[in-house]
């Protein structure tokens, strides 16, 4: 019998490698949730990350870096993404990336962000947290979360993509949605 945690699941993450490991763990948990194991019915749900910048009161900086809190929530029936992808690189200005995400969320309710490597993954999640703040400041996120569904891929030698497992170069794809508040993972429903 499957059980749910009794409390909301949150991760506090500091640093690029820790972010990559946390996202890989979330994706492994998602795969376990949706698998057709013995006696289990396939669930049509995805795990989404709701990133939030940790304030000085929430946690200490580690190595001069402010951490991110990643709250997990279950999602299903996600809408398609409208316009093209926003591309992020290691040197991308995170504030401008956050502004681009917020603009797409305002226009379409969803945004696609693609990057290569662990730094781009961290920038994408941090920018999503900042975009959430931009939308909250203008009252455009009331009753909603800005949640990211993550996919990691490794290009194979023929240029085709294969699922990312552990080491080596990878591409990240975040699809960011404005989702109505719902039960967090552990709150008994989605």
VENWO-V711159 format. One record per residue. RES is the residue in one letter. SS is DSSP state (H for helix, E for strand, - for the rest). PHI is phi in degrees with one decimal (none if undefined). Layout:
RES,SS,PHI + RES,SS,PHI
//
This chain:
X,-,none + X,-,-81.3 + X,-,-123.6 + X,-,-110.4 + X,-,-62.3 + X,-,-84.3 + X,-,-123.7 + X,-,-58.4 + X,-,-97.0 + X,E,-132.4 + X,E,-122.8 + X,E,-102.2 + X,E,-123.6 + X,-,-125.1 + X,-,98.3 + X,H,-68.4 + X,H,-66.4 + X,H,-65.6 + X,H,-64.2 + X,H,-60.5 + X,H,-64.1 + X,H,-64.8 + X,H,-65.3 + X,H,-60.9 + X,H,-66.0 + X,H,-64.0 + X,H,-65.5 + X,H,-65.9 + X,H,-64.5 + X,H,-61.6 + X,H,-60.1 + X,H,-68.0 + X,H,-66.1 + X,H,-97.1 + X,-,-72.4 + X,-,-96.8 + X,-,-74.4 + X,-,-57.2 + X,-,76.8 + X,-,-110.1 + X,-,-94.8 + X,-,-63.6 + X,-,-94.9 + X,-,-85.6 + X,-,-110.5 + X,E,-122.2 + X,E,-91.0 + X,E,-114.5 + X,E,-104.2 + X,E,-108.3 + X,E,-80.9 + X,E,-143.2 + X,E,-69.8 + X,-,-77.0 + X,-,-85.2 + X,-,-59.8 + X,-,-73.1 + X,-,-76.2 + X,-,-159.6 + X,-,-76.3 + X,-,-72.4 + X,E,-116.4 + X,-,60.5 + X,-,79.5 + X,E,-111.8 + X,-,-83.2 + X,-,-84.9 + X,E,-119.7 + X,E,-98.5 + X,E,-113.8 + X,E,-95.9 + X,E,-91.9 + X,E,-144.0 + X,E,-84.8 + X,E,-136.5 + X,-,-157.3 + X,-,61.4 + X,-,-72.6 + X,-,-74.3 + X,-,-68.9 + X,-,-90.1 + X,-,-76.2 + X,-,-58.3 + X,-,-64.7 + X,-,-81.6 + X,E,-95.0 + X,E,-99.5 + X,E,-122.0 + X,-,-129.5 + X,-,-58.2 + X,-,-100.8 + X,-,-63.5 + X,-,-71.9 + X,H,-66.0 + X,H,-64.0 + X,H,-67.9 + X,H,-61.5 + X,H,-61.3 + X,H,-62.4 + X,H,-65.1 + X,H,-63.4 + X,H,-60.1 + X,H,-62.3 + X,H,-66.2 + X,H,-64.0 + X,H,-60.9 + X,H,-77.2 + X,H,-119.1 + X,-,81.7 + X,E,-156.6 + X,E,-145.4 + X,E,-109.0 + X,E,-126.7 + X,E,-124.2 + X,E,-154.2 + X,E,-118.6 + X,-,99.0 + X,H,-68.9 + X,H,-66.4 + X,H,-64.0 + X,H,-61.1 + X,H,-62.9 + X,H,-58.9 + X,H,-63.0 + X,H,-69.8 + X,H,-64.5 + X,H,-65.5 + X,H,-64.4 + X,H,-63.0 + X,H,-67.6 + X,H,-59.7 + X,H,-59.2 + X,H,-62.7 + X,H,-59.1 + X,H,-68.9 + X,H,-64.1 + X,H,-57.8 + X,-,-94.6 + X,-,71.6 + X,-,-96.2 + X,-,-124.5 + X,-,-56.6 + X,-,76.7 + X,E,-131.4 + X,E,-113.7 + X,E,-97.8 + X,E,-119.7 + X,E,-113.8 + X,E,-97.7 + X,E,-108.3 + X,E,-137.0 + X,E,-113.9 + X,E,-135.1 + X,E,-115.0 + X,E,-68.0 + X,-,-84.1 + X,-,-65.1 + X,-,-95.3 + X,-,89.4 + X,-,-84.0 + X,E,-100.8 + X,E,-125.2 + X,E,-62.4 + X,-,-78.8 + X,-,-110.7 + X,-,-146.7 + X,-,-109.1 + X,-,98.8 + X,-,-66.9 + X,-,-149.7 + X,E,-112.2 + X,E,-112.3 + X,E,-129.3 + X,E,-108.3 + X,E,-110.4 + X,E,-101.7 + X,E,-124.3 + X,E,-93.7 + X,E,-115.0 + X,E,-58.9 + X,-,-52.1 + X,-,-142.4 + X,-,-64.1 + X,E,-71.9 + X,-,-59.4 + X,-,108.1 + X,-,-92.2 + X,-,91.5 + X,-,-179.2 + X,-,-139.2
//
